[in-house]
Amino acid sequence: MNTKPVKKINIVYLLLVIAAPIAVIALGGLIGYYFFRDGGIGAVVCFMGPTIVSVAWWIVGPIAIWNQQKKQMMKQLDSQGFNRNQTFYGSNQTVAVDIRQGKVALLLFWNPFEQYVLPASRITKAWTEDGAGGAGFMRGTSRVGFLFLIDGVKVRVNTFTSNQRWRMDDPKILEAISKADMMVQVLGAARQASGG
């Protein structure tokens, strides 16, 4: 079990994901400028090569790391005897709950190398947020999820997201609310089991 407080973002990792490719592009540009001033294939390679590699990294790199860390976390939990009564794979968070032992395992997208296994008693509040807005026939939502406070840090796990507003009585929204409600109940049960 971790005793460290939950940290949603690893600044070093965030900077490496964002800034390192920018530095590679700048370095390629400098090499192209100083060594291939007359242009030609060398200049094209120096300018385009790092740009293509960096864009590919931004698109694929963090997601590949995230997926690998999720798999590794599940293997570690299973080997440690963590009974995953409920696991929710969000786009930016993974939450696994062991109700009997009163534990919560947490993996966050921007801090993927820190896997938290915490007593559920450290959760002070858990709730569903349906994101409803608007009035009358315009009432709807574009995001549904469950939230919880652990160590004073608010963790939001989306059960539904969209770039457009959906009606509140749409089956997808109702299913997302149901999933969020279920996770809140599971977190509450684990919290009770851990004496919280």
N, C-alpha and C positions, 0 to 999 in steps of 0.2 A: 504494500500500500504506500502511496505517496504521502508525504507530509508537507511537501511544497505547495504553496498556493497556486491555483490555476492561473496560467498565463496564456491568453488567447493568441498573442502574436509574438513570434521570435523575431526581433528586429534584425538580427544578423541574417537570418534566412530570407526575410522579406527583401532586404537590400541586395542580397546575392541574386535573388530571382529577378529583381527589377534592374538594379544598377550594373551588375556584371555584364549582361548583354550590351548595355549602352556603352560600357568601357571597351568591349570587344569591337563594336562598330566604330568608335572613335579611334581606336588603335589601328584598325584597318584603313580608315580614312587618312590617318597620319602617314602610314607606310606608303599608301598610294600617292599621297601628295609629295613626299620627299624622294621617293625612289622611282616613280613612274609619272613624272610631270608631263611627259609628252603624250600620255594616254596609252592606248593599246590594251592588249589582253591582260597585262599585269595590273593596270589601273582598274579594269573592270572586275578582276578577281578580288583585289584589295577592297574595293568599295561594295561590291555586291555579295561576295562570299560571307563576310561577317554579318551582313544584314539578313541574309537568308537564314543562316544558322541561328541568329538571335531571335528572329520571328518564330522559327520552328521551336526553339526552346520555350518561348513565352506561351506558345499554343500547347505544346506536348509535355514539356519538362515538369512543371509543378503538378499536373494531373497524374503523370506517371509516378512521381514520388509519392503523392497522396494515396494512390491505389496500392502501391507496394507497402506502404506503412500500415494501411488498413488490414491487408492480408497478414502482415507480420504481427499486428496487435491481436488479431483473432487467434492466431496460433499460440501466442504467449498466454493469452487468457485461458485457452483450453488446457495448456500444459500446467498452469497454476491452479487448476481446479475451480476456475471461475465458471459458475453455472449461468450461462446466458439465457435467462428467462425471456428477455426481450432485447433485441438489437435493432437500432434504427440507423440506417445509413443516409444521412443528410448530404447535401451537396458540399457543405463546408464543415460538417461535424459528424462524428460517429459516436453514438451513445449506446453502451451495453449495460444492462442492469441485472444484477444477481439479487433477487428478492430475498432468498433464504439467508444469505450471508450479509445482506444489507450493504451491498457495494455498488458503485457506479464506475464504469470505465469510460473514459472520454478521450477522443482524439480530435484535434482541431486543425483545420486546413493550413493556417498560417503558422502553426507550431507542430509540424508533423513528426518531429523526432522526440517529442515528449508525450509519452502515453501515461495518462493519469488513471490510477485505480484508487478510488477514494471511498471512505465510508459515506453512505448516503445521508448520515446525520449532518454532514457539512452543507447539505442543501437547506437553505432557509425558506425558500418559496418556489413553487412550480405552478404554472398556469398555461392555459390555452389562449392564444390570441388569433382571432379570426380575421382581423384586418378590415372589418366591414366599414364601409363608408358610403356616403350618398344617401339620398332619400327617395322613397317611392320606388318606381320602376328602375331608377338609376342605382339603387342600393346594390353593392357588390364588393368584391375583394380581388386583389391580385396576389395576396400572400397570406398563407395560413401556417401556423406553426405552434410549437410548444416552447416555452421559455422556462428557465430556472436560474435561481441565484445560488451559486456555490462559491464559498469564500468571498462573497460580496461581488463576484464577477457574474454579469448577466450573459447567459449562453442562450442563443436563439437557434433552434433547429427547425428549419422549414419542412413542412409536410406537403406544401404546394406553393409554387411560384409561377407567375406568368407575366408577360409584358402587356397584358390587357386585363380589363376588369371582367370578372365572372359573376354571374348572379349567385346570391347566397343559397338558392334552392337547387343549384346545379349539382348533379350527382358527384362530380369530382370534388367540389367544395365540401359537400357533406361527408364524403369519404375522408378528406384531409382533416376536417374538424374531428371526426371520429378517431382517426389515428392519433391526433394530438391529445385528445382527451384520454385515450388509452395510455399513452406514454406518461401523462401527468399522474394517472392512477398508479401506474407501475412504479414511478419514482416515489410517490407517497407511500406505497407498500414497503419499498426498500428502506425508506427513511424510518418508518415505524419499526422495522426489523432491526435496524442499527441503533435504536434508542433515541431517535431524533424527534 
